[in-house]
Amino acid sequence: MNKLFMAIGGLAALATAFAPLCADAEMRVGSYNIRYGRGDAGTENAWEGRRADLAALMGRMALDVVGLQEVEPDQAAYLTNALPQYAMVGEFRNADRASGEASPVMYLRSRFRLEKGGTFWLSETPDVPGSKGWGAACPRVCTWAVLVDLEDGVRFCFANTHTDHMSKLARREGMRLVVEGRLREIASGAMPVLLVGDHNCLETEEAAQIAARHMKNALYISETTPSGPWRTLNCWIWSDDEVPCAEAWRRPAEERNAPVAKGGHFARRFAFGGPRIDYIYVSDGIRVKSYATYPDARPGVKLYPSDHFPVAATVCLPPAPANGGVRMSAVGDCRLPARAHVVSGVPGYNSWPMIQSFGDWLFCAYSRDSARPANGHTIHPGSRDSYLRRSPDGGCTWSDETVVANDPLAGEVNEGIGLDETGAVVLWVRCLGGDRRHELYRTIDGRSVEKVAVVRPDPFPMQVMDPVRVEGLGLVSPWFAGNYRKDGSNSWGLLVSTDNGRTWSQRVIEKDLSVKEWVTEPSLVDLGGGRLLFVGRCEQGLGTQFQVTSADGGKTWKKSRTNIGDVRESTPSLVYDAKSGLVANYYYHRGARKLKRRVADADFIFDHPDRWPEPEVLDEGFEQRAHDAGNVKATRLGDKDCCAWYTGTQSNATVVVTVVPSPSAAGEMRP
């Protein structure tokens, strides 16, 4: 037999996409390098003498799914007999697929069904058995399994890899293949992913940082203090004085991974007792309730079952969707994007979301029209109100609604969101009815809101956009006013506040414009040094997005057309990263039903508005009418960009958030 697919049973082809909301169902996962059997023959650490203790430890850990490393054929046979509650999937790494080590996945037969699984090699030819890549000392593999939880229907991908012990290049490129290549293809953004293994590197090495850019190290997001020692590689060296993980994990990464001696045994060189090279990574939306390293000794002797300690975590995966695996809106009249988190899907036209990061939190404001019969964008006084929710976990879960504005004589629509001079979240709301006005609200907790300003500028804006702190000006919000179908009465400009939003003055940049030359719904970023960059949408399909720049702090402006035409009246949203110098332009391609992003070097694009790179497709909507989706707003949270948008029908629309790696985090280069 050349494969390790043991007791798999029938494969179930479930076309399921996960709903990224956290559930209470728990699962125990882990990683354990069991040490290959040939290496210690004739010593006190020989496989025959420790195998029963190792299996007993695995039994005590009570894992639901675990990835093992350095498993030779006889060891695989022993463990499947000693632990009959588990099935095993994987292949041995040599060219014949029947010899050498394996990195199998073991899972509880009683809890999971294997939908599909496989092994690929960490090389330039990953489907060629026995292949080595990038100077690796020996063949290295990754085994993956898509499992379905029989208890709640959750479908997820569990992967296990053992990167090379000699070549940094092999570790880096192998991890890139795993995280940025194969797992992305296997999961397709439609299921939670866990990656475990002995990665043969410290967390400060590039290979580990590649994994951490796309996933989260479970150790550092545990909701409880991790238990057990810091080191995971013991090299058979006994210690009566382990350095607790709880002590080390709060230190800076450079300190907890710093060697204190040169030469001698590798395991003795580190200040915190030894190196930590075994990992559990989880994708967005997975909660980690606890984390532990197990230094259990063999009974009666100062010996370990392996030269590595196992690591384990209790995790909480998002629940499975209903409706046969296809995610639907709350009333079942529209499919939902597979990759997005639902912010508000209660019946009604939830739309025009605004999103802003605030520390570790996300705040998302939106409006909802609950009038019947509903008609999409129609603003009904008394039935369209403004709401706010907050998320503590990167958009996975959202709080109950906070009402921002609900004047029974007005219809309220969110317009723009940002941070004021103190760092508080501020939100513009347009109120239409007998008393037309724009109201500015402030919050620092997402639960209570304070109205700080009411403005009635002339010309009266159709929308006041995101407030931005601009050096030398104060708090600045773009605006536009006019008629979407009439030439000559259209204008746009800035509202400026020098007292942190209490009062505002209106500046007109352009007026008396035709619809074709009218800049609407502009997004503004301050590039520093007096350079301001706008991108605005065009109306009625009359051309491409506009780009407007100022090199003198807003005294003079230059308007140009960009090369971005795949928009169809869709709002742009810019996110600028001063450290990388990259600016991301997010927008929804109405009609094509695609959430897109273009990324450029800000210095370059400032002077070359017609050179925006080709777009990336980030997510997909399922609306029937083009204008029942779109209006993306994006914000940066750590190394992720969070894009709020909506999709649905003219009667019911859902506000969602799609979370993607930021361009700088993804290591992307742009002209």
N, C-alpha and C positions, 0 to 999 in steps of 0.2 A: 504494500500500500504506500503510495507516494504523497498522500495528502493527510492532513490532520483534521479533516472534517469528521468529527466524532458525534454520533447520535444527534444528527441535525434534525431529522424529521422532515415533514413537507415544508417547502418554501411557500410563503404567502406573498403575493404581489399586491401590496397595498399602495394605492396612489394617494398618499396622505401628505398634507402640508400642515405644519404645526401652528397652533395659535400661541403666540408668544406672551402668554400670561402665566405667572407663576402659580403652581399648584402646591398642595400640602403633601402629596404622595412622596415618600422618601425612597432613596435608593443608595446603597452602599457600593462604592467603586474603589478600585485600588490598582496599584502597580507593585510588582515584586520581581526583582532579578534573583533567581533561585541558585545561581552559580552552576555552570556546566559541570557534568559529572566526571569528565575525564581528568580535570585539572588537579584533583587532590587525592588520587588513588593512593592507598597505602598510608594515608595520614589520618590524624584525628578528625579532619574535616571531610573525609571521604563521603560520597553520596550515600552509600549503603548505611552509614552510621547516623546520618542526619535526616534522611528522607522522611522518616515517620514523624520526627519532631517538626519538620517543615510543614507537612500536611496537617498536623494537629494545629499549628499556628494559623494556617489558612482557615481551618474550621472555626477557630475561636474568633477570627476577624469577621466572620459571617458576611462576606462580601456577596453582592448580587452579581457584579461583573468585575473581572480583574484581568489585567494584562500581565503576562509573565515574559521574562527574557531569559536567554541562554538555555532554552529547553531542548535537550537532546532526545532522540527517539525513545530511549529506554526510560527517561524521566517522564516523558509525556505519557507513556503506557502506565507507569506507576501511579501518576497523579490521577488519571482518569479512573483507575481502579480504586484508589484510596479515597477519592472524593466523587463518588458516583452521582451526587446531586448536580454536578456540573457537566455541561457539554463543552467541547473544545473545538475551536476553529483556527486554522492557520496552515502554513506550509513550511517545510524546512528550507534553509537558505541555499544549499548547494544546488548545482545545476541539475542533479537527478531528482531534486525535491524530496528525497527520502533520507538524506543525511545532513549532518551539520546541525546548527542550532536553529530554533524557531522562536518567534515572538508571538505566541498564540493568545487568543482571547478566550477566556472561560466565563460562562454565564450559567445561571440557575435554570435548569430545565423546566422547573415548575412555574417559573415566573415569566419567561421570555420565549418568543418564537423568533427564530432566525429567518429574516426575510431574504437577505443576501449577504455575502461576505467574500473576502479574497485577500490575497497577499501580493504586494508589488515590491520590487527591489529598488533600493536607493542608489540609482545610477542614471546615466544618460539614456539607458534602455530599460526602463522600469518593468517592462513585461517579459524580459528575458531572464529566466531562472539562472541563478548563480552569478549574475553580472555584478561587477564592482564599479563604483564611480568616484571620480574626483580624488584619486589617490588613496582610497580607503584600504586598510590593511586586509580586510576580508569582506565577503558579501554581507550586506545589511538589508533588512527587510522592514516593511510595515504591514501589519495585519489589521484589517478592519472588518466590522460587522454591523449591519443595520438590523437592529433588534426591535421587536414590538412587545411592549409590556402587556401581558395577558390580563393584568388587573385593571388597567385603565385605558388601554389602547395607545399609549404614548409610543411614538416611533422615533428612534434616535440612532446616531452613528457613534460607535465606540471604536477607537483606533489605538494601536499599540506599536511603538517602534523602539529600536535600540540602535542609536547612531554610533558612528565609528569612534574608537578609543584613541586613534593615532592622528588622524588628519582633521584639522580645523575646517579646511575647505570642504571635506566630505560631510562634516557635521552641518555646516552652514547650508550647502546646496541640498543635502538630504532633507533638512528641515524645511527648506523652501519648497521642495518637491511635495512634501507631505502636506504642509499647511496651505501654501498658496496654489498648489496644483491639484493633487488627487482628492484631498478631502473636500475642497471647494466643488469639484466636479461631482463627487459622490453625494454630498449633502444638497447641492444646488440651492443653498439658502433656505431650504424647505424643512429642515429638521435640526434639533439640537445636536451638537457634536462634543464629544469628550476625547481628549488625546492624552495618553499616559505613556510612561516608559522610562528606561534608563537612557538618558540623553548624553551621558559622558561629558558634560560640561557644566560649569558654574552658570548661575543666572546672569552674570555679567558678560558672558561670551555672546557673540553675534548670533549663534544658532538659537540660543534660548531667547534672545531678544526678538528674533523673527517670530517665534511662536507667541511671545507675549504681545506683539503688536496686533495680532489677529484674534487672540483668545486671552482668557484671563487665567493667571496662575491661581489655582484653587486655594493655595496656602494663604494668599494675601486677601482673599475676599471671604474668608471663613467668618461666620457670624458669631462664633465663639473662639476663645483663645486656643490655638493649636496645642496638642499635647505630644509628649515624646521628645527625643533628642533632635538637635539641629542636623547633625550629619546623617546621611543615608548610606554612604559607603563606609563600611567598617574594616574592610580588608582583613577580616578575621582577628583584628586587634581588639582585645577586651578592654572595656573601660568601666570603672566603678564610679566615675564622676562625669557623666554625660552632661554636656551643655544643653539646657532645655531650649527647645525651639521657641518657646514663649519669650525667652530672653533675647535670642538672636534676631528674630523676625522683625523686631521694632528698630533695629539698628540700620544705619545706611547700608545699601547693598555692597558698597566698596569695603566697608568695615567687616561685615559678617562673612565676606568671602575672601578676605585678605590673608595670604600666607604669612606666617611668622618665622619661617625657617627655610633655608635652601638645602637641597640634597636630602638624603635619608628617605624614609618611606613616605610615599605620597600622602597617605592618610594621617601622617603626623605633622604635616606642615601648616595646619590651619589653626587660627586662634580659637575657633569655636568647635574644636574637637575633631574636625574632619570635614570633607567636602559634601555638599548636598547636590546630588546630580540626578535624582529620581523625581519625576514630576507628574502632576495631574493638571491638565489645562481644560477649561470649559468654555463653551461659546456663550455669547450674550444671551441673557434670559434664564440661565441656570443659576440658581442660588446654591451656595455652599453653607450648610448648617454647621458642620464640624470638620476638623482635619486632624489626623494623627499619624505619627511615625512609631512603629512597633519595634523596640529593641529586645524583644523576648529572647531569653536564653534557652538553651536545651536543658532539660531537667537535671539538676544535680551537678552540673559542670559549668565552668566559665567559658562556654563555647556558644556560638551562634548557629542557627540553622543555615545561614547563607552569609556571604561576604557583603551583602546589602541588607538594609532594613526595609521592610515593606512600608509603603505609605498608603493611606486610605482616606476617603472623604465621604461624608453623608451629604448627598446633593438632592435638590428638588428641581425636577424638570418641568417645563411648561406642559399643560394638559393637552390631550389629543382633541382634535376638532370633531364636531358632529357632522351630520350631512354626508356620510360616506367618505369622509376624509377631505372634502372640499370646504374651505372656509367660506362662510356666507355672512352677509350682514345680519343684524339683529332680527329683521323682519323677513329674511330669506329671499330678498328680491335682487340681490347682486352679489357676485363673488367678491372676495376681499383679496388684496395683494398677499402673496405667499410669504414675503419676507418682512412684512410690516407688523408693528405692534398697534393694537387698537387702543385709541385714546378715548373716543366717545362714539358708540354705535347705537345709542338708544333711538327709538323711532323718532323721525323728524329729519329735517335737512341740516345735519351737522356740517359746517363748512367754514371756509376762510380761517384756517388755524394760524396761530402765531406761536412760535416756540423760542424759548430763551433758556440757556444754562445759567445756573445760579449756584456756585460752589459745586457740590456733587449732585445737585438736583436739576431736574428739568421742569420748567413751567410751560404749560401749553394752554393758550386761550383760544376760544373758538365761539362761533355763534350758532344758534339753532332756531330754525323756523318750524314751529309745530302746528301752523295753520292747516286746516283741511277745507278744500283741497289745497295741497301744497303745490308750489310751482317753482321749485328750484331757487333761483336767485331773487325772486320777489321778496321785498322787505316789507313785512306786514307789521305796522305799529301794534304793540301789545302782544305779539306772538313770536317775534324774533328778538332774542335776548342774548347777552354775552355771559360766557362761563369760563372758568379756569380750573384746571387740574394740575397736580404736581406728581412727579415720579422720583422715587429715591434710588432706582436701580437701572438707570440708563434707558428708560422707556418701556421696561418690561411690564411694570404694573403702574396703575394710576389711581390717585385718590378719588374720593367722591367729589362731585362738582361743587365749586364755590361760585355763587352768583356774583358777577361783576357789575352788571347794569341790567335793570328790567323795568324801566319806566313804562307804565301801561299806555302812555300816550305817544310812545316812540318805538321805532324799530332800531335795535342796536346791533352794530356789526363791528367786529374787531378789525383794526387797520394796521397797526404796527406795534412792535415790541422791542425792548432794548434795556440797557442799564443806564441809570442816571449817574451823576457825578459822585454819589456815595456808594455806587455799586448795587443799589436796589433795583428791582425789576419795575419798569414803567411800561404802561400799555395804553395805546390810543384806542378809543371807541367812538365810532361815528353814530350819531343819534339823528334819525330822520322822523319827521312828523311835523307838528305845528311849530315847534321851536327847534330849528336845525342848529346843530352844534357839534363840536368835537370835544370829548372829555378825556383827560389824562388821569390814569389811576396808577398808584404805587403799591407794591407789596414786597415784603421780605420773607414771608412764610408760606405764601400760596393759599392761605386760609382766609385772611382778612385783607381787605383792600381799602385804600384811602384815595378819595378823589382830590387831586392836587391842582387841577386847572380845568377851566371851561373856556373854549375859544370859538369865536365866530369870525374868522378872517374874511376879507373881501379882496379878491374873488374867493368864494366859498369852495374849499377843496372837496372833490369827490372822495379822496382819501388822503390821510396824513400817514406817512410811512414810518419805518422803524427809527426811533430816536438813536442817535449816534453821538458819542462824545468826540468832538473835533478840537484839536489843539488850536488855540487862538480865537475860537468862535464860541464855544460852550456846548450846549446840548442842541443838536441839529436834527430836524426831521424833514425829509423831502415831502412835497405835496404836488398834486396836480388837480386841475379844475377844468370843466368844460362839458362838451357833449360828444359822446362817442360817434354820433352820426351827422354832425354838423361842423362845417369848416368855419374858421375865423374867430371863434369865441374860446379857443383853448389855450391854456397856459400851464406853467409849472414853475416850481421854485423851492424855496426853503422856508421853514419856520425855525427861528433861532431863539434860544432861551439862555440868558446869562445869569439866571438865579435858580438853576437846577429845576426848571420845569414849572415854576409858579406863574410866570408871565412869558408871553411869546410875541415876537415881532415877525412880520411876513416879508419875505423878499421874493420878488418875481424875477426869474432868470429869463424866461421866454414867454411871450404872449401873442395873441392874435394869430394862432397857428392853425393850419389845416390839420385834419385828422391824421393825414399821412406823416406830418412832421412833428406830431405831438408825442412827447416823452411821457409815458404813463407808468404808474406803479414802480418807480425807480428804487433800486437798492444802492446804498452808499457805503463805502468803506474809506477810512482815513489811512493812507499809506505812509503818513509821516512826512515831515519836511515841507508842509504846505500842499502836498499832493492829495487831491481828492478824486475818487473814481466812482462814477455812477454807471449802472447798467439799467436801462428801462425797456419796457416792452413796447411793441407797436400795436396799433389797433386795426381791425378789419382785414387782417392779412396783408397789410400794405407795406411789406418790406421786412427787414431783419430787425433784431434788437438794436437799440441805440446804445452808444457809449459816450458819456460826457465826462470830461476831465478838467481839473483846475490845477495849475502848478503854482498858484500864488494864494493859497488858503481861501479860495472862493471869491476872489475879486473879479476874475475873468474866467470864461468857460469856453471849451471847444467841444462841439457836438459832432459825432461821426456815426456812420452805420457800421455795425459789426458784420461778420460772416455767419451769424447765427440766425438761421431762418426756420429751423425745425421747432417752432414754438407755438404758433397759432394763438396769439393773444394770451400768453401765459406769463405769470409773474416771475421775474428772476429773483434770486436771493444769493448774495455774495457772502463768502466767508474768507477772510484774509488772515494768514498766519505770518506774522512779522518774522518769526525765527527762520522759517524755510523760504520766505519770500513768495510763496504760492498763493494765488487767489482762485477759489473754486466758485464757479457759476452754476447754481442748481436751478432747474426749471422742469416743468411738466410739458411734454409734447402732446398737446391735446389733439384728439383724432387718432393719433398713433398709440395712445394709452401707455406712454413710456415716461418714467421718471429718469431724468438725465443729469449728467454733470460734465462740465468742461473745466479743465484745470490749466492754468497758465502761470508763467512767471510774471509777477505783478509789474516789475520794472519794464519788462519787454512789452507786455500787452498795453501798458499805459500809452505807449507811442505807436502801437500797431493794432488798432481795434479790429482790423479785418484778418487777424492771424490767430484767432482762438482755435486750439486743437480740436480734433474730432471728439464727439461726446462718448461717454460711457453710459450704458443703460444700467440703472440701479434697481429698478422695480417696475412692475406693470399693473395697471388698473384694468377694470372690467366694466366701466360705465357704458351705457348705450348712447347717451348724448355727450358730445364733446365737452360742453361746459359744465357737466356734472362731475368734474374732477379737476384737480390742478392746484394752482396758487401755492406753490411750494415756499416754505420758509425754513431756513436751515440755521443751525447753531453748532458751535464746537463744544464738546464735552470730553475732556481728556484727549485721547487720541482717536476719538470718533466724531463724525459729523451726523447730527440727528436732523432729519428732514420731515417736517410736518406737512401733510397734504390731505386731500379728501377725495373720495370716489363713491359713486352710488348711482341712484336714479333721481328723477326730478321730484320724487316724493320723499325719499329717504337716502341720506348720504352719511358716510362714516368717516370720521377723522382718524387718520393713522399716522404713525411715525416709522420711517425707514431709517435704520442706523447702519452706517457704513464706515470703514476705516477712513480717517482723514487722509488727504493726499500726502502730507508729510509723514504720517504714520505708516502709510503703505510704501514709502520710499520711492514715490513716483517722481519722475523728472519731466519737466515741460520746457519748451523752448522759451 
